[in-house]
Amino acid sequence: MNIYVGNLPYNMKQEDLQKMFAEFGEVTEANLIMDKFSGQSKGFGFVEMPDNSEADTAIKALNKQMMDGRAIKVNQSEKKDKRPTRRPRY
């Protein structure tokens, strides 16, 4: 299951995100979204867990938990529709 994790503290590292979900089961991928110019976290990321029951447990346990003064948002990620490709500007 792909899980969206939002409202994360900006000082969080990708390893921290992985460890947070590893307490509930196997994590195959943890991806913290970073700003490509500043290199700073954008405050959200995605976690992939192969076992849906473990993922559901993690979502229920972590959603709305306080982390560095911020209530994080954790839910099942929605399928991303295929975006149309951008046409180059000339």
Secondary structure, 3 states (H helix, E strand, C coil): CEEEEECCCCCCCHHHHHHHHHCCCCCCEEEEEECCCCCCEEEEEEEECCCHHHHHHHHHHHCCCEECCEECEEEECCCCCCCCCCCCCC
